[in-house]
Protein backbone atom coordinates (compact mmCIF):
# COMPACT_ATOMS: atom_id res chain seq x y z
CA UNK A 1 0.00 0.00 0.00
CA UNK A 2 1.54 3.34 -1.00
CA UNK A 3 0.26 5.23 2.10
CA UNK A 4 3.03 5.78 4.65
CA UNK A 5 2.62 7.30 8.08
CA UNK A 6 4.53 8.86 10.95
CA UNK A 7 1.75 8.32 13.43
CA UNK A 8 3.86 6.43 15.96
CA UNK A 9 6.53 9.14 16.02
CA UNK A 10 3.99 11.93 16.52
CA UNK A 11 2.15 9.90 19.16
CA UNK A 12 5.45 9.43 21.04
CA UNK A 13 6.03 13.21 21.08
CA UNK A 14 2.92 13.55 23.24
CA UNK A 15 3.58 10.36 25.23
CA UNK A 16 0.23 9.01 24.08
CA UNK A 17 -0.51 5.31 24.08
CA UNK A 18 -2.41 3.78 21.18
CA UNK A 19 -5.34 3.36 23.56
CA UNK A 20 -5.34 7.04 24.57
CA UNK A 21 -5.08 8.27 20.96
CA UNK A 22 -7.97 5.98 20.14
CA UNK A 23 -10.03 7.45 22.97
CA UNK A 24 -9.27 10.99 21.83
CA UNK A 25 -10.23 10.21 18.23
CA UNK A 26 -13.15 7.85 18.83
CA UNK A 27 -11.62 4.58 17.63
CA UNK A 28 -10.16 1.47 19.26
CA UNK A 29 -6.55 0.82 20.15
CA UNK A 30 -6.61 -1.94 17.54
CA UNK A 31 -7.56 0.56 14.83
CA UNK A 32 -4.64 2.81 15.76
CA UNK A 33 -2.32 -0.21 15.72
CA UNK A 34 -3.52 -1.31 12.28
CA UNK A 35 -3.04 2.19 10.85
CA UNK A 36 0.46 2.51 12.34
CA UNK A 37 1.46 -0.83 10.83
CA UNK A 38 0.11 0.17 7.43
CA UNK A 39 -2.58 -2.50 7.48
CA UNK A 40 -5.48 -0.04 7.47
CA UNK A 41 -6.11 3.40 6.02
CA UNK A 42 -7.91 6.02 8.13
CA UNK A 43 -10.93 7.85 6.83
CA UNK A 44 -10.47 11.51 6.03
CA UNK A 45 -12.37 12.44 9.19
CA UNK A 46 -10.19 10.19 11.35
CA UNK A 47 -7.00 11.53 9.75
CA UNK A 48 -8.16 15.08 10.50
CA UNK A 49 -8.98 14.15 14.11
CA UNK A 50 -5.54 12.59 14.54
CA UNK A 51 -3.85 15.64 13.08
CA UNK A 52 -5.81 17.88 15.44
CA UNK A 53 -4.92 15.83 18.53
CA UNK A 54 -1.27 15.56 17.50
CA UNK A 55 -1.03 19.25 16.53
CA UNK A 56 0.13 18.36 13.03
CA UNK A 57 -1.00 18.63 9.44
CA UNK A 58 -2.52 15.55 7.86
CA UNK A 59 0.26 15.58 5.28
CA UNK A 60 2.83 15.49 8.12
CA UNK A 61 1.24 12.31 9.47
CA UNK A 62 0.49 10.56 6.17
CA UNK A 63 2.20 10.49 2.79
CA UNK A 64 0.98 8.87 -0.38
CA UNK A 65 3.78 7.62 -2.57
CA UNK A 66 2.65 6.25 -5.86
CA UNK A 67 4.74 3.47 -7.26
CA UNK A 68 5.88 4.19 -10.79
CA UNK A 69 6.28 1.45 -13.30
CA UNK A 70 8.78 2.14 -16.05
CA UNK A 71 8.15 0.32 -19.28
C-alpha positions in Angstrom: 0.0 0.0 0.0 1.5 3.3 -1.0 0.3 5.2 2.1 3.0 5.8 4.6 2.6 7.3 8.1 4.5 8.9 10.9 1.7 8.3 13.4 3.9 6.4 16.0 6.5 9.1 16.0 4.0 11.9 16.5 2.2 9.9 19.2 5.4 9.4 21.0 6.0 13.2 21.1 2.9 13.5 23.2 3.6 10.4 25.2 0.2 9.0 24.1 -0.5 5.3 24.1 -2.4 3.8 21.2 -5.3 3.4 23.6 -5.3 7.0 24.6 -5.1 8.3 21.0 -8.0 6.0 20.1 -10.0 7.5 23.0 -9.3 11.0 21.8 -10.2 10.2 18.2 -13.2 7.9 18.8 -11.6 4.6 17.6 -10.2 1.5 19.3 -6.6 0.8 20.1 -6.6 -1.9 17.5 -7.6 0.6 14.8 -4.6 2.8 15.8 -2.3 -0.2 15.7 -3.5 -1.3 12.3 -3.0 2.2 10.9 0.5 2.5 12.3 1.5 -0.8 10.8 0.1 0.2 7.4 -2.6 -2.5 7.5 -5.5 0.0 7.5 -6.1 3.4 6.0 -7.9 6.0 8.1 -10.9 7.9 6.8 -10.5 11.5 6.0 -12.4 12.4 9.2 -10.2 10.2 11.4 -7.0 11.5 9.7 -8.2 15.1 10.5 -9.0 14.1 14.1 -5.5 12.6 14.5 -3.8 15.6 13.1 -5.8 17.9 15.4 -4.9 15.8 18.5 -1.3 15.6 17.5 -1.0 19.2 16.5 0.1 18.4 13.0 -1.0 18.6 9.4 -2.5 15.5 7.9 0.3 15.6 5.3 2.8 15.5 8.1 1.2 12.3 9.5 0.5 10.6 6.2 2.2 10.5 2.8 1.0 8.9 -0.4 3.8 7.6 -2.6 2.6 6.2 -5.9 4.7 3.5 -7.3 5.9 4.2 -10.8 6.3 1.4 -13.3 8.8 2.1 -16.1 8.1 0.3 -19.3 
